[in-house]
Amino acid sequence: MAYELPKLQYSFDALEPYIDAKTMEIHYTKHHQTYITNLNKALESYPELFEKNLEELLENLDQIPESIRAAVRNGGGGHFNHSLFWETIGPKSSNGPTDSMNKLISDSFGNFENFKADFTEKATKQFGSGWGWLCQDNSGKLVTLSSPNQDTPLSSGLNPILGIDVWEHAYYLNYQNRRPDYISAFWEIVDWRSVETKLK
């Protein structure tokens, strides 16, 4: 079954002033849709791969036929990354992690402020287009990292639970070249309860 654009749970203007309505509309309807279109087109030549879910495809890229591997990595990664992004931000931010989530963050980073600084640094210093991530490793510990383009931590054996898109299309209309300002605003719209549901 072909992949489709997931339904947004809020309106394009719901995240203002942190993310403006026009950026949300273009990002969701144009950029995200393009990743899905490219993924579906790549899989048409191997229709049996539609039977696998997106996580299976991305966790096992080495098993994807070489002729479409890059397209699945880029289109599939773009679809997964953006879907997670929309799900873990929202207009009713939860003003910080729950007690259980905060304990997990503190166990992994010392305290929330250490985590926030680490995540912010990784996202800020990602050269060019890419993502900043909070992930869970196989031991259950939380780690931060960045990845280029639409690469996803799933392909490295990690479970991503929060990501920030630092491609310029995610922020340029409002922030121009001020990526640090966009990342600072991001903390105002993180839906920590949704983030917690991504834990394994």
N, C-alpha and C positions, 0 to 999 in steps of 0.2 A: 504494500500500500504506500503510495507516494506521501512524502512528508508535507506538512502544511504549516502555515504561520500560526503559532499558538495565540489564543485570544488574550489580549491585555486585560488585566483586572482593574484598570483605572484609565481615565481619559488622558489625552495627550497633554493637557494643561495641568494635570493633577500634581506634578512635581515642581511646579514653579514656586519660588524663583530659582531653585537650584538647577533644574534642567528645564529649558524653555519648551513651549508647546511645538514650535516649528522643528526644533532639533529632534524631539521625540517622534513626531510624525514622519520625518524623513528617515530617521534611524530605523524605525520599526517597519514602515511600509516599503521602503526602498532597499536599504542595506540588508536588513535581516531577510527580507523576501528574496533578494538576489542569491544569498547563500543557499537557501532552500531550493531555489530553481536550479542552481548549478549542481547541487547534490543529487536531486532527482534525475537530472539529465545524465549525470555520470552513471547512476545505478541502472538506467534503462538498458544498458548493454549487458548487465548481469542481474536480471530481475529477481533471481533467487536471494539476492542480498537485501531486498525489501523485507524479507521475512525476519531479518535480524533487527533488533532495536538499535537506536543511535549509539547508546553506550557500548554495545557489543562491537559495533563497527570501529569506534574510536579507540577502544581498549585493545583491539587486535588489528591495527593497521598493517602489520606485516603479513596478514593473511588476505588482505585486499589485493586483487589483481593489480600488477604494477601499472598497467595502462590507465587506471582510474584512481590510483592511490592518492596522488596529489590533490585531485579534485574532491575526493572524500575527506581528506585531511582538512582542506580549506573550507569547502562547503559544509561538511558535517560539523567541523569544529566551530565554524561561524554560527551554525544553527544551534548547537548545544550551548555555546558560550553566551549567546544573546538570550536564549530561553532562560538560562540561569540568572542572567543579569536582570531581566524584567521581573522575575519571581522574587528576587531578594532585595528589591528596592520598592518603595511605595510611598503614598502620600501620608500614611499614618505610621510614621517611623516609631519604633518601640522605645526610643530614648535609652538605648543601650541594651546589652545582652541580659537574658534572664540569669538568675543566680547560678543555675547549673552550667549555662554556657560561659558565664564569666569565670567560673571555677576552672573549666577546661582551658580557657584562654590564659588564666593565671598560671596554671600548671605548665603550660607550654612556653609562655613568654615572660613570666614573672608577675605581670599585671596588665591591665587593659591598655594603659598608656604606652607601655613598651611594644605591645602588639601593634597599636595604631601607628606608632612611629616607624616600625619595621615594615608594615604593609605600605605605608605612604612612601617610604624611601624606595621600595621595590617598584611601585607603580610609577613614581616620578622619574626614576632613572632608566626605565625601560626605553631603550633606544628605538626611535621610530614607532611604528604601529605595534600594538600588542595589548596585553592585559596584566593587571596585578591580581594576585590570588591569595586567598586563605584556603588551605586544603587540609585534609586529614590523611595521615599516612597509614600504613598497614598496622601499625601498633596502636593507632587511635590518637596519636599526638598531632597537634595542629602545627602547620608550617606555612610560611609565606614564601612566595616566589613570583617571578614575572615570566611571561612567555611571549614570543614574537608572533606577529600576524594573528591567525586564528588557531594556532596550536592550543590544545587543551591539556590540562594536567591528567586527564583520564588516560592519555596515551603514555604517560610515565608511571602509571600504577597508583596515582593519587586520586583522592575523592575531593573534588572542588566543592566548597560550600558557599563561597562568596567571591565574586570577581568584579573588577572595575574595568570597563572598556576604556583604554587610553588611545585608541585610534582618534585622530583629529575629528572625524565625523561625529564622534560622541559629544563633543563640546565646543567646536570651533565657532559656531554662530554667536554664542554667548560669551565665551571666554577667550576667543582668538588663540593666541599662543600661550596662554596662562594655564598650563596643565596643573600646576600646584593649587591654583584657586579652585579649579574644578574638583580635584581630589579632596580638598578641604570641604567643599560643599556636599560631596558624596556622603559624608558621615551623617548628614541631616536626614537622609532618605533611606538609610539601610533598615530593612525590616528584619530585625534580629530573630524574631520568632520563625520566620520563614527560613532563615539561615540555619537555625537549629534543626529544622526538619530534614535538612540535607545530611546530617550526621549518620554514620553507619555504626 
